[in-house]
Amino acid sequence: MTKTAAAALIASMFLVTGCQALVGGAVGAGATGGGYEVHMNNQKNRVQEDFDKGRITKEEYTIRMNQIQRDSFIQ
């Protein structure tokens, strides 16, 4: 009986900590992905501003925007 109770206690502790680790990992990955997309959006805005102000050519603008789009998770 004692071994069964001990096994049940250990199993329940593993399940609780395992779920926390999974949820924490998912939240962390989501936050990282969101931060990356914000960075990509800032890069896109910077390239657009450079093009609007004549700092880069249309060809350079197209190349850089294509690179940003390829690197983005959201297509």
C-alpha positions as CSV (number, residue, x, y, z in Angstrom):
1,M,0.0,0.0,0.0
2,T,2.8,2.4,0.9
3,K,4.6,1.8,-2.4
4,T,1.4,2.4,-4.3
5,A,0.8,5.7,-2.5
6,A,4.4,6.8,-3.0
7,A,4.2,5.9,-6.7
8,A,0.9,7.8,-7.0
9,L,2.5,10.8,-5.3
10,I,5.6,10.8,-7.5
11,A,3.4,10.4,-10.6
12,S,1.2,13.3,-9.6
13,M,4.2,15.5,-8.9
14,F,5.6,14.7,-12.3
15,L,2.4,15.5,-14.1
16,V,2.0,18.8,-12.3
17,T,5.6,20.0,-13.0
18,G,5.5,18.5,-16.5
19,C,2.4,20.5,-17.4
20,Q,3.9,23.7,-16.0
21,A,7.0,23.1,-18.0
22,L,5.0,22.6,-21.2
23,V,2.8,25.6,-20.6
24,G,5.8,27.8,-19.7
25,G,7.6,26.6,-22.8
26,A,4.7,27.4,-25.0
27,V,4.2,30.9,-23.5
28,G,8.0,31.6,-23.8
29,A,8.0,30.4,-27.5
30,G,4.9,32.6,-28.2
31,A,6.5,35.6,-26.6
32,T,9.7,35.1,-28.5
33,G,7.9,34.6,-31.8
34,G,5.8,37.8,-31.2
35,G,9.0,39.8,-30.4
36,Y,10.6,38.5,-33.6
37,E,7.6,39.6,-35.6
38,V,7.6,43.1,-34.0
39,H,11.3,43.3,-35.0
40,M,10.4,42.3,-38.6
41,N,7.7,44.9,-38.7
42,N,10.1,47.5,-37.6
43,Q,12.6,46.5,-40.3
44,K,9.8,46.7,-42.9
45,N,8.9,50.2,-41.7
46,R,12.6,51.2,-41.8
47,V,13.0,50.0,-45.4
48,Q,9.8,51.7,-46.4
49,E,11.0,55.0,-44.9
50,D,14.4,54.6,-46.6
51,F,12.7,54.1,-49.9
52,D,10.3,57.0,-49.4
53,K,13.1,59.4,-48.5
54,G,15.2,58.2,-51.6
55,R,17.9,56.6,-49.6
56,I,17.6,53.3,-51.5
57,T,16.5,52.4,-55.0
58,K,13.4,50.5,-56.0
59,E,15.6,47.4,-56.7
60,E,17.1,47.5,-53.2
61,Y,13.7,48.1,-51.7
62,T,12.3,45.0,-53.4
63,I,15.3,42.9,-52.4
64,R,15.1,43.9,-48.7
65,M,11.3,43.6,-48.5
66,N,11.6,40.1,-50.0
67,Q,14.2,39.1,-47.4
68,I,12.1,40.4,-44.6
69,Q,9.0,38.5,-45.9
70,R,11.0,35.3,-46.2
71,D,12.3,35.6,-42.7
72,S,8.9,36.3,-41.2
73,F,6.8,33.6,-39.6
74,I,3.6,35.3,-40.8
75,Q,3.5,35.2,-44.6
